[in-house]
């Protein structure tokens, strides 16, 4: 009885990206990948800056028309007493 084993290496080699052998083609693909990376970073920086600017503008427009409150209006007066921690009995 012969058992035939399934080889997964056949699928791995079918989908594995291979580097081209020609040095100029290898350099061109590397530069293309670097260019795509730069474009993605460039747009992500602008998207992040736009999100921060939109948040700041939202805060500014949200506060429009409200009176400006002073810090003195928020003072709460009261009497305070310091409460010490209870002493725990020593463990044996």
PDB file of N, CA, C and O in Angstrom:
ATOM      1  N   UNK A   1       0.837  -1.161   0.000  1.00  0.00           N
ATOM      2  CA  UNK A   1       0.000   0.000   0.000  1.00  0.00           C
ATOM      3  C   UNK A   1       0.892   1.238   0.000  1.00  0.00           C
ATOM      4  O   UNK A   1       1.759   1.406   0.858  1.00  0.00           O
ATOM      5  N   UNK A   2       0.659   2.077  -0.966  1.00  0.00           N
ATOM      6  CA  UNK A   2       1.449   3.293  -1.082  1.00  0.00           C
ATOM      7  C   UNK A   2       0.600   4.488  -0.667  1.00  0.00           C
ATOM      8  O   UNK A   2      -0.503   4.688  -1.174  1.00  0.00           O
ATOM      9  N   UNK A   3       1.123   5.261   0.245  1.00  0.00           N
ATOM     10  CA  UNK A   3       0.426   6.475   0.674  1.00  0.00           C
ATOM     11  C   UNK A   3       1.108   7.658   0.020  1.00  0.00           C
ATOM     12  O   UNK A   3       2.320   7.848   0.125  1.00  0.00           O
ATOM     13  N   UNK A   4       0.313   8.423  -0.638  1.00  0.00           N
ATOM     14  CA  UNK A   4       0.887   9.592  -1.304  1.00  0.00           C
ATOM     15  C   UNK A   4       0.669  10.806  -0.417  1.00  0.00           C
ATOM     16  O   UNK A   4      -0.473  11.127  -0.086  1.00  0.00           O
ATOM     17  N   UNK A   5       1.723  11.475  -0.032  1.00  0.00           N
ATOM     18  CA  UNK A   5       1.611  12.643   0.847  1.00  0.00           C
ATOM     19  C   UNK A   5       1.388  13.901   0.008  1.00  0.00           C
ATOM     20  O   UNK A   5       1.904  14.042  -1.100  1.00  0.00           O
ATOM     21  N   UNK A   6       0.617  14.784   0.570  1.00  0.00           N
ATOM     22  CA  UNK A   6       0.326  16.048  -0.112  1.00  0.00           C
ATOM     23  C   UNK A   6       1.463  17.019   0.160  1.00  0.00           C
ATOM     24  O   UNK A   6       1.878  17.196   1.306  1.00  0.00           O
ATOM     25  N   UNK A   7       1.954  17.632  -0.873  1.00  0.00           N
ATOM     26  CA  UNK A   7       3.073  18.547  -0.708  1.00  0.00           C
ATOM     27  C   UNK A   7       2.568  19.981  -0.763  1.00  0.00           C
ATOM     28  O   UNK A   7       2.003  20.426  -1.762  1.00  0.00           O
ATOM     29  N   UNK A   8       2.788  20.692   0.340  1.00  0.00           N
ATOM     30  CA  UNK A   8       2.367  22.089   0.412  1.00  0.00           C
ATOM     31  C   UNK A   8       3.341  23.019  -0.294  1.00  0.00           C
ATOM     32  O   UNK A   8       3.003  24.169  -0.575  1.00  0.00           O
ATOM     33  N   UNK A   9       4.526  22.545  -0.579  1.00  0.00           N
ATOM     34  CA  UNK A   9       5.527  23.393  -1.231  1.00  0.00           C
ATOM     35  C   UNK A   9       5.110  23.777  -2.648  1.00  0.00           C
ATOM     36  O   UNK A   9       5.571  24.788  -3.177  1.00  0.00           O
ATOM     37  N   UNK A  10       4.255  22.989  -3.254  1.00  0.00           N
ATOM     38  CA  UNK A  10       3.800  23.307  -4.608  1.00  0.00           C
ATOM     39  C   UNK A  10       2.965  24.581  -4.601  1.00  0.00           C
ATOM     40  O   UNK A  10       3.081  25.402  -5.511  1.00  0.00           O
ATOM     41  N   UNK A  11       2.122  24.754  -3.580  1.00  0.00           N
ATOM     42  CA  UNK A  11       1.320  25.972  -3.489  1.00  0.00           C
ATOM     43  C   UNK A  11       2.160  27.161  -3.062  1.00  0.00           C
ATOM     44  O   UNK A  11       1.925  28.284  -3.508  1.00  0.00           O
ATOM     45  N   UNK A  12       3.133  26.920  -2.204  1.00  0.00           N
ATOM     46  CA  UNK A  12       3.979  28.010  -1.726  1.00  0.00           C
ATOM     47  C   UNK A  12       4.769  28.624  -2.870  1.00  0.00           C
ATOM     48  O   UNK A  12       4.905  29.845  -2.947  1.00  0.00           O
ATOM     49  N   UNK A  13       5.281  27.804  -3.739  1.00  0.00           N
ATOM     50  CA  UNK A  13       6.058  28.332  -4.857  1.00  0.00           C
ATOM     51  C   UNK A  13       5.173  28.976  -5.916  1.00  0.00           C
ATOM     52  O   UNK A  13       5.652  29.792  -6.704  1.00  0.00           O
ATOM     53  N   UNK A  14       3.885  28.620  -5.948  1.00  0.00           N
ATOM     54  CA  UNK A  14       2.982  29.202  -6.952  1.00  0.00           C
ATOM     55  C   UNK A  14       2.651  30.655  -6.626  1.00  0.00           C
ATOM     56  O   UNK A  14       2.460  31.463  -7.535  1.00  0.00           O
ATOM     57  N   UNK A  15       2.580  30.994  -5.349  1.00  0.00           N
ATOM     58  CA  UNK A  15       2.176  32.338  -4.967  1.00  0.00           C
ATOM     59  C   UNK A  15       3.321  33.192  -4.415  1.00  0.00           C
ATOM     60  O   UNK A  15       3.097  34.347  -4.052  1.00  0.00           O
ATOM     61  N   UNK A  16       4.521  32.663  -4.345  1.00  0.00           N
ATOM     62  CA  UNK A  16       5.650  33.405  -3.801  1.00  0.00           C
ATOM     63  C   UNK A  16       6.168  34.404  -4.832  1.00  0.00           C
ATOM     64  O   UNK A  16       6.409  34.034  -5.981  1.00  0.00           O
ATOM     65  N   UNK A  17       6.342  35.670  -4.432  1.00  0.00           N
ATOM     66  CA  UNK A  17       6.911  36.627  -5.387  1.00  0.00           C
ATOM     67  C   UNK A  17       8.399  36.344  -5.597  1.00  0.00           C
ATOM     68  O   UNK A  17       9.140  36.103  -4.644  1.00  0.00           O
ATOM     69  N   UNK A  18       8.807  36.375  -6.822  1.00  0.00           N
ATOM     70  CA  UNK A  18      10.215  36.107  -7.144  1.00  0.00           C
ATOM     71  C   UNK A  18      10.895  37.395  -7.578  1.00  0.00           C
ATOM     72  O   UNK A  18      10.313  38.221  -8.281  1.00  0.00           O
ATOM     73  N   UNK A  19      12.124  37.545  -7.148  1.00  0.00           N
ATOM     74  CA  UNK A  19      12.896  38.712  -7.589  1.00  0.00           C
ATOM     75  C   UNK A  19      13.401  38.461  -9.006  1.00  0.00           C
ATOM     76  O   UNK A  19      13.850  37.362  -9.333  1.00  0.00           O
ATOM     77  N   UNK A  20      13.321  39.491  -9.839  1.00  0.00           N
ATOM     78  CA  UNK A  20      13.854  39.311 -11.201  1.00  0.00           C
ATOM     79  C   UNK A  20      15.379  39.198 -11.168  1.00  0.00           C
ATOM     80  O   UNK A  20      16.033  39.719 -10.265  1.00  0.00           O
ATOM     81  N   UNK A  21      15.918  38.527 -12.143  1.00  0.00           N
ATOM     82  CA  UNK A  21      17.368  38.296 -12.178  1.00  0.00           C
ATOM     83  C   UNK A  21      18.134  39.489 -12.745  1.00  0.00           C
ATOM     84  O   UNK A  21      19.290  39.712 -12.386  1.00  0.00           O
ATOM     85  N   UNK A  22      17.512  40.234 -13.605  1.00  0.00           N
ATOM     86  CA  UNK A  22      18.216  41.348 -14.233  1.00  0.00           C
ATOM     87  C   UNK A  22      18.408  42.466 -13.209  1.00  0.00           C
ATOM     88  O   UNK A  22      17.439  42.871 -12.567  1.00  0.00           O
ATOM     89  N   UNK A  23      19.625  42.973 -13.037  1.00  0.00           N
ATOM     90  CA  UNK A  23      19.892  43.980 -11.995  1.00  0.00           C
ATOM     91  C   UNK A  23      19.148  45.299 -12.205  1.00  0.00           C
ATOM     92  O   UNK A  23      18.718  45.921 -11.234  1.00  0.00           O
ATOM     93  N   UNK A  24      18.991  45.736 -13.460  1.00  0.00           N
ATOM     94  CA  UNK A  24      18.283  46.996 -13.694  1.00  0.00           C
ATOM     95  C   UNK A  24      16.786  46.853 -13.413  1.00  0.00           C
ATOM     96  O   UNK A  24      16.158  47.777 -12.897  1.00  0.00           O
ATOM     97  N   UNK A  25      16.222  45.702 -13.751  1.00  0.00           N
ATOM     98  CA  UNK A  25      14.810  45.462 -13.460  1.00  0.00           C
ATOM     99  C   UNK A  25      14.590  45.354 -11.952  1.00  0.00           C
ATOM    100  O   UNK A  25      13.581  45.824 -11.427  1.00  0.00           O
ATOM    101  N   UNK A  26      15.534  44.738 -11.272  1.00  0.00           N
ATOM    102  CA  UNK A  26      15.456  44.635  -9.813  1.00  0.00           C
ATOM    103  C   UNK A  26      15.511  46.029  -9.177  1.00  0.00           C
ATOM    104  O   UNK A  26      14.774  46.314  -8.233  1.00  0.00           O
ATOM    105  N   UNK A  27      16.381  46.890  -9.695  1.00  0.00           N
ATOM    106  CA  UNK A  27      16.491  48.267  -9.188  1.00  0.00           C
ATOM    107  C   UNK A  27      15.216  49.052  -9.492  1.00  0.00           C
ATOM    108  O   UNK A  27      14.749  49.821  -8.652  1.00  0.00           O
ATOM    109  N   UNK A  28      14.653  48.866 -10.680  1.00  0.00           N
ATOM    110  CA  UNK A  28      13.437  49.590 -11.048  1.00  0.00           C
ATOM    111  C   UNK A  28      12.257  49.187 -10.163  1.00  0.00           C
ATOM    112  O   UNK A  28      11.472  50.042  -9.752  1.00  0.00           O
ATOM    113  N   UNK A  29      12.128  47.911  -9.871  1.00  0.00           N
ATOM    114  CA  UNK A  29      11.034  47.453  -9.004  1.00  0.00           C
ATOM    115  C   UNK A  29      11.243  47.956  -7.582  1.00  0.00           C
ATOM    116  O   UNK A  29      10.280  48.316  -6.905  1.00  0.00           O
ATOM    117  N   UNK A  30      12.484  47.984  -7.124  1.00  0.00           N
ATOM    118  CA  UNK A  30      12.766  48.530  -5.791  1.00  0.00           C
ATOM    119  C   UNK A  30      12.428  50.012  -5.704  1.00  0.00           C
ATOM    120  O   UNK A  30      11.857  50.464  -4.712  1.00  0.00           O
ATOM    121  N   UNK A  31      12.779  50.769  -6.741  1.00  0.00           N
ATOM    122  CA  UNK A  31      12.452  52.198  -6.750  1.00  0.00           C
ATOM    123  C   UNK A  31      10.942  52.429  -6.857  1.00  0.00           C
ATOM    124  O   UNK A  31      10.416  53.382  -6.283  1.00  0.00           O
ATOM    125  N   UNK A  32      10.243  51.551  -7.597  1.00  0.00           N
ATOM    126  CA  UNK A  32       8.795  51.651  -7.685  1.00  0.00           C
ATOM    127  C   UNK A  32       8.147  51.410  -6.311  1.00  0.00           C
ATOM    128  O   UNK A  32       7.221  52.123  -5.925  1.00  0.00           O
ATOM    129  N   UNK A  33       8.634  50.417  -5.590  1.00  0.00           N
ATOM    130  CA  UNK A  33       8.126  50.155  -4.242  1.00  0.00           C
ATOM    131  C   UNK A  33       8.409  51.303  -3.292  1.00  0.00           C
ATOM    132  O   UNK A  33       7.561  51.659  -2.473  1.00  0.00           O
ATOM    133  N   UNK A  34       9.591  51.883  -3.394  1.00  0.00           N
ATOM    134  CA  UNK A  34       9.943  53.040  -2.560  1.00  0.00           C
ATOM    135  C   UNK A  34       9.069  54.242  -2.898  1.00  0.00           C
ATOM    136  O   UNK A  34       8.673  54.990  -2.004  1.00  0.00           O
ATOM    137  N   UNK A  35       8.767  54.431  -4.176  1.00  0.00           N
ATOM    138  CA  UNK A  35       7.881  55.530  -4.590  1.00  0.00           C
ATOM    139  C   UNK A  35       6.466  55.348  -4.060  1.00  0.00           C
ATOM    140  O   UNK A  35       5.843  56.308  -3.605  1.00  0.00           O
ATOM    141  N   UNK A  36       5.955  54.117  -4.115  1.00  0.00           N
ATOM    142  CA  UNK A  36       4.615  53.853  -3.577  1.00  0.00           C
ATOM    143  C   UNK A  36       4.589  54.122  -2.081  1.00  0.00           C
ATOM    144  O   UNK A  36       3.627  54.697  -1.572  1.00  0.00           O
ATOM    145  N   UNK A  37       5.633  53.713  -1.374  1.00  0.00           N
ATOM    146  CA  UNK A  37       5.727  53.967   0.065  1.00  0.00           C
ATOM    147  C   UNK A  37       5.743  55.464   0.364  1.00  0.00           C
ATOM    148  O   UNK A  37       5.070  55.910   1.294  1.00  0.00           O
ATOM    149  N   UNK A  38       6.494  56.241  -0.401  1.00  0.00           N
ATOM    150  CA  UNK A  38       6.551  57.696  -0.195  1.00  0.00           C
ATOM    151  C   UNK A  38       5.189  58.345  -0.448  1.00  0.00           C
ATOM    152  O   UNK A  38       4.786  59.247   0.286  1.00  0.00           O
ATOM    153  N   UNK A  39       4.487  57.894  -1.477  1.00  0.00           N
ATOM    154  CA  UNK A  39       3.164  58.453  -1.773  1.00  0.00           C
ATOM    155  C   UNK A  39       2.194  58.151  -0.635  1.00  0.00           C
ATOM    156  O   UNK A  39       1.416  59.020  -0.242  1.00  0.00           O
ATOM    157  N   UNK A  40       2.230  56.937  -0.102  1.00  0.00           N
ATOM    158  CA  UNK A  40       1.339  56.578   1.004  1.00  0.00           C
ATOM    159  C   UNK A  40       1.641  57.396   2.254  1.00  0.00           C
ATOM    160  O   UNK A  40       0.724  57.859   2.933  1.00  0.00           O
ATOM    161  N   UNK A  41       2.913  57.573   2.558  1.00  0.00           N
ATOM    162  CA  UNK A  41       3.282  58.381   3.728  1.00  0.00           C
ATOM    163  C   UNK A  41       2.877  59.836   3.520  1.00  0.00           C
ATOM    164  O   UNK A  41       2.377  60.477   4.444  1.00  0.00           O
ATOM    165  N   UNK A  42       3.087  60.360   2.322  1.00  0.00           N
ATOM    166  CA  UNK A  42       2.741  61.741   2.006  1.00  0.00           C
ATOM    167  C   UNK A  42       1.248  61.990   2.218  1.00  0.00           C
ATOM    168  O   UNK A  42       0.865  62.975   2.849  1.00  0.00           O
ATOM    169  N   UNK A  43       0.407  61.101   1.691  1.00  0.00           N
ATOM    170  CA  UNK A  43      -1.035  61.289   1.840  1.00  0.00           C
ATOM    171  C   UNK A  43      -1.491  61.063   3.275  1.00  0.00           C
ATOM    172  O   UNK A  43      -2.412  61.735   3.738  1.00  0.00           O
ATOM    173  N   UNK A  44      -0.869  60.136   3.984  1.00  0.00           N
ATOM    174  CA  UNK A  44      -1.279  59.893   5.367  1.00  0.00           C
ATOM    175  C   UNK A  44      -0.958  61.084   6.260  1.00  0.00           C
ATOM    176  O   UNK A  44      -1.709  61.377   7.191  1.00  0.00           O
ATOM    177  N   UNK A  45       0.147  61.774   5.991  1.00  0.00           N
ATOM    178  CA  UNK A  45       0.473  62.976   6.770  1.00  0.00           C
ATOM    179  C   UNK A  45      -0.580  64.056   6.523  1.00  0.00           C
ATOM    180  O   UNK A  45      -1.011  64.721   7.466  1.00  0.00           O
ATOM    181  N   UNK A  46      -0.996  64.239   5.278  1.00  0.00           N
ATOM    182  CA  UNK A  46      -2.001  65.252   4.989  1.00  0.00           C
ATOM    183  C   UNK A  46      -3.375  64.877   5.535  1.00  0.00           C
ATOM    184  O   UNK A  46      -4.129  65.751   5.962  1.00  0.00           O
ATOM    185  N   UNK A  47      -3.704  63.604   5.525  1.00  0.00           N
ATOM    186  CA  UNK A  47      -4.982  63.177   6.106  1.00  0.00           C
ATOM    187  C   UNK A  47      -4.972  63.414   7.613  1.00  0.00           C
ATOM    188  O   UNK A  47      -5.968  63.880   8.166  1.00  0.00           O
ATOM    189  N   UNK A  48      -3.868  63.104   8.283  1.00  0.00           N
ATOM    190  CA  UNK A  48      -3.757  63.350   9.721  1.00  0.00           C
ATOM    191  C   UNK A  48      -3.836  64.830  10.051  1.00  0.00           C
ATOM    192  O   UNK A  48      -4.510  65.218  11.005  1.00  0.00           O
ATOM    193  N   UNK A  49      -3.155  65.660   9.272  1.00  0.00           N
ATOM    194  CA  UNK A  49      -3.196  67.103   9.509  1.00  0.00           C
ATOM    195  C   UNK A  49      -4.606  67.645   9.265  1.00  0.00           C
ATOM    196  O   UNK A  49      -5.063  68.530   9.989  1.00  0.00           O
ATOM    197  N   UNK A  50      -5.290  67.125   8.258  1.00  0.00           N
ATOM    198  CA  UNK A  50      -6.660  67.566   7.988  1.00  0.00           C
ATOM    199  C   UNK A  50      -7.603  67.161   9.123  1.00  0.00           C
ATOM    200  O   UNK A  50      -8.515  67.914   9.465  1.00  0.00           O
ATOM    201  N   UNK A  51      -7.393  65.988   9.706  1.00  0.00           N
ATOM    202  CA  UNK A  51      -8.229  65.559  10.830  1.00  0.00           C
ATOM    203  C   UNK A  51      -8.008  66.443  12.048  1.00  0.00           C
ATOM    204  O   UNK A  51      -8.964  66.800  12.735  1.00  0.00           O
ATOM    205  N   UNK A  52      -6.758  66.799  12.321  1.00  0.00           N
ATOM    206  CA  UNK A  52      -6.467  67.681  13.455  1.00  0.00           C
ATOM    207  C   UNK A  52      -7.073  69.064  13.224  1.00  0.00           C
ATOM    208  O   UNK A  52      -7.668  69.646  14.131  1.00  0.00           O
ATOM    209  N   UNK A  53      -6.918  69.586  12.006  1.00  0.00           N
ATOM    210  CA  UNK A  53      -7.478  70.906  11.689  1.00  0.00           C
ATOM    211  C   UNK A  53      -9.001  70.889  11.783  1.00  0.00           C
ATOM    212  O   UNK A  53      -9.601  71.849  12.268  1.00  0.00           O
ATOM    213  N   UNK A  54      -9.628  69.815  11.327  1.00  0.00           N
ATOM    214  CA  UNK A  54     -11.092  69.721  11.412  1.00  0.00           C
ATOM    215  C   UNK A  54     -11.545  69.675  12.869  1.00  0.00           C
ATOM    216  O   UNK A  54     -12.559  70.276  13.223  1.00  0.00           O
ATOM    217  N   UNK A  55     -10.805  68.970  13.707  1.00  0.00           N
ATOM    218  CA  UNK A  55     -11.144  68.924  15.130  1.00  0.00           C
ATOM    219  C   UNK A  55     -11.013  70.275  15.795  1.00  0.00           C
ATOM    220  O   UNK A  55     -11.856  70.653  16.608  1.00  0.00           O
ATOM    221  N   UNK A  56      -9.961  71.011  15.457  1.00  0.00           N
ATOM    222  CA  UNK A  56      -9.779  72.346  16.034  1.00  0.00           C
ATOM    223  C   UNK A  56     -10.874  73.309  15.553  1.00  0.00           C
ATOM    224  O   UNK A  56     -11.403  74.099  16.335  1.00  0.00           O
ATOM    225  N   UNK A  57     -11.204  73.234  14.266  1.00  0.00           N
ATOM    226  CA  UNK A  57     -12.276  74.088  13.751  1.00  0.00           C
ATOM    227  C   UNK A  57     -13.620  73.738  14.387  1.00  0.00           C
ATOM    228  O   UNK A  57     -14.423  74.628  14.668  1.00  0.00           O
ATOM    229  N   UNK A  58     -13.864  72.464  14.613  1.00  0.00           N
ATOM    230  CA  UNK A  58     -15.101  72.041  15.265  1.00  0.00           C
ATOM    231  C   UNK A  58     -15.189  72.610  16.677  1.00  0.00           C
ATOM    232  O   UNK A  58     -16.246  73.077  17.102  1.00  0.00           O
ATOM    233  N   UNK A  59     -14.076  72.569  17.399  1.00  0.00           N
ATOM    234  CA  UNK A  59     -14.062  73.130  18.755  1.00  0.00           C
ATOM    235  C   UNK A  59     -14.297  74.637  18.729  1.00  0.00           C
ATOM    236  O   UNK A  59     -15.019  75.169  19.572  1.00  0.00           O
ATOM    237  N   UNK A  60     -13.690  75.325  17.767  1.00  0.00           N
ATOM    238  CA  UNK A  60     -13.873  76.772  17.678  1.00  0.00           C
ATOM    239  C   UNK A  60     -15.309  77.135  17.345  1.00  0.00           C
ATOM    240  O   UNK A  60     -15.873  78.046  17.951  1.00  0.00           O
ATOM    241  N   UNK A  61     -15.911  76.435  16.388  1.00  0.00           N
ATOM    242  CA  UNK A  61     -17.285  76.744  16.021  1.00  0.00           C
ATOM    243  C   UNK A  61     -18.281  76.312  17.089  1.00  0.00           C
ATOM    244  O   UNK A  61     -19.365  76.887  17.197  1.00  0.00           O
ATOM    245  N   UNK A  62     -17.926  75.316  17.869  1.00  0.00           N
ATOM    246  CA  UNK A  62     -18.792  74.866  18.949  1.00  0.00           C
ATOM    247  C   UNK A  62     -18.863  75.905  20.061  1.00  0.00           C
ATOM    248  O   UNK A  62     -19.902  76.048  20.706  1.00  0.00           O
ATOM    249  N   UNK A  63     -17.765  76.637  20.296  1.00  0.00           N
ATOM    250  CA  UNK A  63     -17.716  77.636  21.357  1.00  0.00           C
ATOM    251  C   UNK A  63     -18.216  78.996  20.892  1.00  0.00           C
ATOM    252  O   UNK A  63     -18.295  79.925  21.696  1.00  0.00           O
ATOM    253  N   UNK A  64     -18.557  79.134  19.614  1.00  0.00           N
ATOM    254  CA  UNK A  64     -19.037  80.421  19.099  1.00  0.00           C
ATOM    255  C   UNK A  64     -20.359  80.793  19.739  1.00  0.00           C
ATOM    256  O   UNK A  64     -21.268  79.965  19.805  1.00  0.00           O
ATOM    257  N   UNK A  65     -20.483  82.026  20.211  1.00  0.00           N
ATOM    258  CA  UNK A  65     -21.725  82.514  20.776  1.00  0.00           C
ATOM    259  C   UNK A  65     -21.849  82.270  22.266  1.00  0.00           C
ATOM    260  O   UNK A  65     -22.755  82.818  22.894  1.00  0.00           O
ATOM    261  N   UNK A  66     -20.977  81.470  22.855  1.00  0.00           N
ATOM    262  CA  UNK A  66     -21.033  81.236  24.293  1.00  0.00           C
ATOM    263  C   UNK A  66     -20.227  82.315  25.002  1.00  0.00           C
ATOM    264  O   UNK A  66     -19.177  82.723  24.506  1.00  0.00           O
ATOM    265  N   UNK A  67     -20.692  82.779  26.136  1.00  0.00           N
ATOM    266  CA  UNK A  67     -19.912  83.779  26.870  1.00  0.00           C
ATOM    267  C   UNK A  67     -18.639  83.158  27.447  1.00  0.00           C
ATOM    268  O   UNK A  67     -18.605  81.980  27.802  1.00  0.00           O
ATOM    269  N   UNK A  68     -17.614  83.969  27.527  1.00  0.00           N
ATOM    270  CA  UNK A  68     -16.341  83.510  28.069  1.00  0.00           C
ATOM    271  C   UNK A  68     -16.437  83.500  29.590  1.00  0.00           C
ATOM    272  O   UNK A  68     -16.780  84.513  30.200  1.00  0.00           O
ATOM    273  N   UNK A  69     -16.140  82.373  30.194  1.00  0.00           N
ATOM    274  CA  UNK A  69     -16.185  82.265  31.657  1.00  0.00           C
ATOM    275  C   UNK A  69     -14.791  82.504  32.223  1.00  0.00           C
ATOM    276  O   UNK A  69     -13.784  82.135  31.619  1.00  0.00           O
ATOM    277  N   UNK A  70     -14.758  83.103  33.351  1.00  0.00           N
ATOM    278  CA  UNK A  70     -13.490  83.367  34.030  1.00  0.00           C
ATOM    279  C   UNK A  70     -13.175  82.217  34.974  1.00  0.00           C
ATOM    280  O   UNK A  70     -14.067  81.464  35.364  1.00  0.00           O
ATOM    281  N   UNK A  71     -11.928  82.087  35.334  1.00  0.00           N
ATOM    282  CA  UNK A  71     -11.516  81.036  36.245  1.00  0.00           C
ATOM    283  C   UNK A  71     -12.016  81.252  37.654  1.00  0.00           C
ATOM    284  O   UNK A  71     -12.144  80.291  38.412  1.00  0.00           O
ATOM    285  N   UNK A  72     -12.307  82.501  38.032  1.00  0.00           N
ATOM    286  CA  UNK A  72     -12.760  82.806  39.395  1.00  0.00           C
ATOM    287  C   UNK A  72     -14.171  82.315  39.651  1.00  0.00           C
ATOM    288  O   UNK A  72     -14.548  82.092  40.802  1.00  0.00           O
ATOM    289  N   UNK A  73     -14.952  82.145  38.607  1.00  0.00           N
ATOM    290  CA  UNK A  73     -16.335  81.709  38.778  1.00  0.00           C
ATOM    291  C   UNK A  73     -16.427  80.237  39.178  1.00  0.00           C
ATOM    292  O   UNK A  73     -17.472  79.790  39.650  1.00  0.00           O
ATOM    293  N   UNK A  74     -15.373  79.501  38.998  1.00  0.00           N
ATOM    294  CA  UNK A  74     -15.402  78.070  39.254  1.00  0.00           C
ATOM    295  C   UNK A  74     -14.815  77.694  40.614  1.00  0.00           C
ATOM    296  O   UNK A  74     -14.615  76.507  40.874  1.00  0.00           O
ATOM    297  N   UNK A  75     -14.539  78.640  41.474  1.00  0.00           N
ATOM    298  CA  UNK A  75     -13.936  78.353  42.772  1.00  0.00           C
ATOM    299  C   UNK A  75     -14.995  77.805  43.717  1.00  0.00           C
ATOM    300  O   UNK A  75     -16.077  78.376  43.857  1.00  0.00           O
ATOM    301  N   UNK A  76     -14.672  76.693  44.362  1.00  0.00           N
ATOM    302  CA  UNK A  76     -15.562  76.092  45.345  1.00  0.00           C
ATOM    303  C   UNK A  76     -14.890  76.227  46.704  1.00  0.00           C
ATOM    304  O   UNK A  76     -13.785  75.728  46.919  1.00  0.00           O
ATOM    305  N   UNK A  77     -15.574  76.910  47.615  1.00  0.00           N
ATOM    306  CA  UNK A  77     -15.017  77.072  48.952  1.00  0.00           C
ATOM    307  C   UNK A  77     -15.546  75.985  49.854  1.00  0.00           C
ATOM    308  O   UNK A  77     -16.680  75.530  49.706  1.00  0.00           O
ATOM    309  N   UNK A  78     -14.705  75.569  50.801  1.00  0.00           N
ATOM    310  CA  UNK A  78     -15.136  74.535  51.731  1.00  0.00           C
ATOM    311  C   UNK A  78     -14.077  74.296  52.784  1.00  0.00           C
ATOM    312  O   UNK A  78     -12.962  74.813  52.709  1.00  0.00           O
ATOM    313  N   UNK A  79     -14.454  73.501  53.765  1.00  0.00           N
ATOM    314  CA  UNK A  79     -13.519  73.121  54.814  1.00  0.00           C
ATOM    315  C   UNK A  79     -13.121  71.676  54.588  1.00  0.00           C
ATOM    316  O   UNK A  79     -13.951  70.827  54.263  1.00  0.00           O
ATOM    317  N   UNK A  80     -11.851  71.416  54.764  1.00  0.00           N
ATOM    318  CA  UNK A  80     -11.334  70.092  54.509  1.00  0.00           C
ATOM    319  C   UNK A  80     -10.663  69.551  55.759  1.00  0.00           C
ATOM    320  O   UNK A  80     -10.115  70.307  56.561  1.00  0.00           O
ATOM    321  N   UNK A  81     -10.713  68.238  55.914  1.00  0.00           N
ATOM    322  CA  UNK A  81     -10.070  67.575  57.039  1.00  0.00           C
ATOM    323  C   UNK A  81      -9.292  66.394  56.481  1.00  0.00           C
ATOM    324  O   UNK A  81      -9.813  65.617  55.682  1.00  0.00           O
ATOM    325  N   UNK A  82      -8.033  66.265  56.909  1.00  0.00           N
ATOM    326  CA  UNK A  82      -7.189  65.186  56.433  1.00  0.00           C
ATOM    327  C   UNK A  82      -7.535  63.929  57.208  1.00  0.00           C
ATOM    328  O   UNK A  82      -7.522  63.928  58.439  1.00  0.00           O
ATOM    329  N   UNK A  83      -7.843  62.870  56.497  1.00  0.00           N
ATOM    330  CA  UNK A  83      -8.170  61.590  57.116  1.00  0.00           C
ATOM    331  C   UNK A  83      -7.006  60.651  56.878  1.00  0.00           C
ATOM    332  O   UNK A  83      -6.604  60.419  55.737  1.00  0.00           O
ATOM    333  N   UNK A  84      -6.463  60.111  57.965  1.00  0.00           N
ATOM    334  CA  UNK A  84      -5.319  59.209  57.844  1.00  0.00           C
ATOM    335  C   UNK A  84      -5.796  57.792  57.574  1.00  0.00           C
ATOM    336  O   UNK A  84      -6.931  57.427  57.881  1.00  0.00           O
ATOM    337  N   UNK A  85      -4.893  56.997  56.986  1.00  0.00           N
ATOM    338  CA  UNK A  85      -5.208  55.604  56.720  1.00  0.00           C
ATOM    339  C   UNK A  85      -5.243  54.841  58.045  1.00  0.00           C
ATOM    340  O   UNK A  85      -4.426  55.108  58.926  1.00  0.00           O
ATOM    341  N   UNK A  86      -6.165  53.909  58.199  1.00  0.00           N
ATOM    342  CA  UNK A  86      -6.148  53.110  59.427  1.00  0.00           C
ATOM    343  C   UNK A  86      -4.946  52.157  59.399  1.00  0.00           C
ATOM    344  O   UNK A  86      -4.564  51.643  58.347  1.00  0.00           O
ATOM    345  N   UNK A  87      -4.377  51.941  60.554  1.00  0.00           N
ATOM    346  CA  UNK A  87      -3.200  51.066  60.656  1.00  0.00           C
ATOM    347  C   UNK A  87      -3.678  49.611  60.629  1.00  0.00           C
ATOM    348  O   UNK A  87      -4.564  49.216  61.386  1.00  0.00           O
ATOM    349  N   UNK A  88      -3.072  48.838  59.746  1.00  0.00           N
ATOM    350  CA  UNK A  88      -3.439  47.437  59.645  1.00  0.00           C
ATOM    351  C   UNK A  88      -2.692  46.634  60.704  1.00  0.00           C
ATOM    352  O   UNK A  88      -1.539  46.938  61.008  1.00  0.00           O
ATOM    353  N   UNK A  89      -3.334  45.617  61.267  1.00  0.00           N
ATOM    354  CA  UNK A  89      -2.603  44.780  62.229  1.00  0.00           C
ATOM    355  C   UNK A  89      -1.522  43.992  61.515  1.00  0.00           C
ATOM    356  O   UNK A  89      -1.667  43.664  60.337  1.00  0.00           O
ATOM    357  N   UNK A  90      -0.452  43.687  62.208  1.00  0.00           N
ATOM    358  CA  UNK A  90       0.658  42.944  61.624  1.00  0.00           C
ATOM    359  C   UNK A  90       0.213  41.515  61.326  1.00  0.00           C
ATOM    360  O   UNK A  90      -0.447  40.868  62.139  1.00  0.00           O
ATOM    361  N   UNK A  91       0.582  41.051  60.166  1.00  0.00           N
ATOM    362  CA  UNK A  91       0.235  39.661  59.823  1.00  0.00           C
ATOM    363  C   UNK A  91       1.220  38.697  60.474  1.00  0.00           C
ATOM    364  O   UNK A  91       2.386  39.039  60.669  1.00  0.00           O
ATOM    365  N   UNK A  92       0.766  37.513  60.805  1.00  0.00           N
ATOM    366  CA  UNK A  92       1.627  36.538  61.492  1.00  0.00           C
ATOM    367  C   UNK A  92       2.373  35.693  60.565  1.00  0.00           C
ATOM    368  O   UNK A  92       3.136  34.829  60.995  1.00  0.00           O
TER     369      UNK A  92
END
